[in-house]
Amino acid sequence: MKLNINGEIVEVEATTVQELAEKLTPAPQTLLIEHNLKALLRSEWPETALSEGDRIEVLRVSAGG
């Protein structure tokens, strides 16, 4: 299925936001994800289904100071 991820059309094999996060990085706990303009709690990832054309914004969180 094709998703709009951070402004780019990307072909992915994932059915939920959780699956997508796991495919994007070996450390999904470092990600913040927005699905169709709604920021998701990590607990919502497994139950949030993806559909063709969904808009996903992914931010990587890093500590620093």
Secondary structure, DSSP 8 states (H G I E B T S, - for coil): -EEEETTEEEE---SBHHHHHHHH-S-GGGEEEEETTEE--GGGGGG-B--TT-EEEEEE-----
